[in-house]
Amino acid sequence: MSFPVPARMHSLISHWWSTVQSAVADMLARYAPVRDATEQAAPLRLSHAEAWAVRTAIGIFEALVRRMLVVMCAEYGPMAALPEGAKLLFRIDECPPVPVIRRAPAADPDYFLKAPSAGVPAADRPADGLVSAAPLLKRLVALADVFENGDLYLLAMSARLHAPLKPLLAPQPKAFTDPALSPEQAGNMQHLHEVALDAQSHDSS
């Protein structure tokens, strides 16, 4: 039996799907390097503030897309298997945050004998204070792949919903609580999250 999607969610998904698709296309057009026949352009470099804004938007887009795929697949019910060899750029599973384990120097008797952690020496850091857009472009390309190959992602998500380990984490993503969101946007996203959690636990067999 397919998952009964609330009527309000149908209109939200329709709106968000087209909105995110358009926003991703616009951001790729703005930030993807222009290439010509003679040389390979390097990725753009962004200010920290602009990179942070783009990263925040991408985080919201990724969380929205995963939850929309879950709800749509649950409504459709079981689907055919994903074609063998199909390559998906966008990760449909939501990974838990990596825990940071900090240990006080006093607790490590050999602390002062260890080499400094790997990293870019301060003297070699870019003087312009800009950061490469390459990691952000990679995530944007992966999002664009969802809209270009939507049927494949629906098949992949359908298979994940029938696996013991579900694709979405229970806590609401931090992206949905960003201060830049209006109360209405944040409320709608929280509603999508709750519906998606219900959808991924729904037995459609």
KEMAR-38306 format. One record per residue: x, y, z of N, C-alpha, C in turn; residue in one letter. Coordinates in steps of 0.05 Angstrom, whole numbers, plus 5000, padded with zeros to 4 digits. Layout:
# KEMAR-38306
XYZXYZXYZa...
This chain:
# KEMAR-38306
501749765000500050005000501850255000m501250444983502850684981502350875004s504251045010504051235032502151465024f500251525041498351745035499652025040p500352165020501652425023499552635027v499952805048497953025053497853205029p495453315024494953485001496853725002a497253845025499054075027501854005018r502753765023505453685016505753664985m503653584971503853574942504553844930h503254054940503754324929506554414937s507454354961510054434970512254304954l511954044950513953894934514053994906i511754044894511754154866513154424865s512754594885513954854885516954834890h517754674910520554654917522254514896w521054314883522554164862523354364840w521454514830522154704808523854934818s523455024843525055244853527955164857t528354934869531154834873532554784846v531054654828532154604801533154864788q531555064789532255324777534555454791s534555444818536655564833539355424828a539355164827541855014821542955084794v541155094774542055174747543155454746a541955644761542955914761545655934775d546055774797548555784811550855654795m550155444780552155324763553055514741l551055654730551655844709553356074719a553056134744554556364756557356284765r557556044777560155964789561755764774y560655624754562255434739564155584721a566655494720568655634704568055624675p568655834660568255834631570655714618v570255514601572455374588572555444558r574855464547575055504519576755284507d577255294482578655074468581655074473a582755284485585655294488586555234516t584955284536585855234563583555144581e584355024603582354924623582255134646q579855254649579655464669579655344697a580955484715580955394743578355474756a577555324777575055394791575255684802p572955814803572856084814573756084843l574556314853575156344881573256544893r572156484916570056644928571056754955l569856974963570357074990569156875010s570156885034569056695055566056745059h565256995058562457055062560656945040a561556975015559956864993560056564993e562356444998562556155000560656045021a560556185044558856095066555856105057w555156325043552356355034551656135014a553456074996552955864976552755594990v554555545008554555285023552055245039r551055465051548555455066546155385047t546055515024543955455005544055174995a546455074989546754804979545854605001i546454655026545654485048542554455049g541254685046538354685046537254525022i538454574998537554434974537854124977f540154044987540753754990538753625009e538153755031536253645051533453635039a532653845024530053845011529753624991l531853584974531653384953531453104964v533053044985532852774997530052725007r528952915021526252875033524052865012r524353024991522353014969522452744955m524852634951525152374938523852154955l524252174982523151975000520051984998v518952215000515952244999514852144973v516052224951515052144924515251844921m517551724930517851434926515851274944c515451374968513551244986510651254975a510051474962507351504950507051314926e509151284910508951104887508850814895y510150744917510250464925512650324911g512850064914515149914903515549964873p518049994865518750054837520649834827m521249854801523149674789525949724800a527749534796530449554806532049764789a533949884802535750074789537349924768l537450034743539049894722541949844731p543049614725545749554733547749744720e549549834735551650024725550850314725g548350374734547550654735549250804755a550251034747551951194763550451444773k550351474799548951694812551051874825l550952134819552852324831551952424858l549252434862548252544887547852324908f548852364932548652164953545852184966r544251974963541451984973541351915003i543451805013543551745042544551995057d543352045080544152265097546052155118e548552245117550552145135550452285162c550852145183550852275210553352445212p553252655228555652825231557952665244p560352725235562752585246563252695274v563452525294563952625321566752735323p567052955338569653075343570552995371v572652845373573652765399576052925406i575753095426577953265434579153165460r581753175462583153085486584953305495r584753375520586453585531589353505529a591153695523593953635521595053505546p594053585569595053465594594553165596a592553075582591852785583593652625565a595252755548597052615530599952675538d601352485551604052545561606052605539p605452515514607352565492606452805474d604652975485603553185468605653365456y607653445472609653635463611753505445f611653235442613653095426612553035398l610053095393608753025368609053245347k609253165322609553365301606853515298a606953755289604453905285602653775264p600053805267598153685249598553785220s597853605201598153675173596353905166a597254085148595654305140597354495124g596054705114597454905098598855095117v601555115115602955315131601855595128p601855745149600756015148602056185126a604656145122606056305102605156245074a604056005069603255915043600255955037d598856065056596056115051595556335031r593456315016592956524996592756805008p594156994997594157265008591557405003a589957314983587557464976585157384994d585557195012583457115030581056985017g581356884992579156754978579456454980l577256314976577156024977576155914950v577055674943576255554917573355474918s571955504896569155424894568855134885a571154994881571054724870569354534887a569554524914567854334929564854404926p564254664925561454744922560354674894l562054704874561254634847560654334845l562254174858561853884858559153814869k558353944890555753894902553453994885r553954224871551854324853551454144829l553654034819553453854796551953604804v552453504829550953274838547953324841a547253564850544453634852543253654824l544653774806543653804778543153524766a544753334774544453054764541752934772d540753014796538152914805535953004786v536053254777533953364760534253264731f536753194723537153094696536452794694e536652654717536252364717534352284740n532152434741530252394763529252114766g528651974743527551704745529551514758d532151544753534151374765534251414795l534051664804534151724832531651624847y529351634833526951514846527251214849l528451084830528850794832530850734855l532950894856534950844877533750904905a532251114908531051174934528950964941m527450874922525450664927526850414939s529150344927530550104938531550164966a532450404971533450474998531250465019r528850545011526650535030525850255038l526550055022525849785028528249635041h530349775047532649665061532349705091a533549545107533349575136534249845146p536549945136537550205144536350415126l534950605138533450805123535351045116k534651195095536451405085536551655101p534351725115534251985129534851945159l536152145170536652155199534152275213l533652185237531252275251531352575259a533752675268533752965276533353135251p531953365256531553555234534253665225q534853685199537453785190537754075199p540254145206540854415215540254625193k540454535168539854715146537054825147a535154675159532354765160531854955183f533955015199533655195221535355445217t536355485193538055715187536555975193d537856165206536556425212535656575187p536856515164536156655140533356575130a532356355139529656265131527456415145l525356475131523056605144521656395161s520056485181518556295197516856105181p515656205159513956035142515655825128e517955905117519655715104520655505123q521555585147522555395167520255205175a517855305178515655135186514954935165g514955025139514354835117516554625115n519054705119521154505117521054305140m520354395164519954215186517754015180q515554115168513353945161514253735140h515753815120516753625101518453415115l520153495133521853305148520153095163h518053195176516353015191514852815173e513852915150512452745131514452545119v516852635113518852445102519552225121a519852295147520352085167518151885168l515651975167513351795167513351625142d514051755119514051605094516151385093a518551435104520651235103520151005122q518451045142517750825160515150685152s513950775130511350665121511850395107h510250205114510449935101508749925076d510149935052508649935027508649665013s509449455028509549195016506749075011s
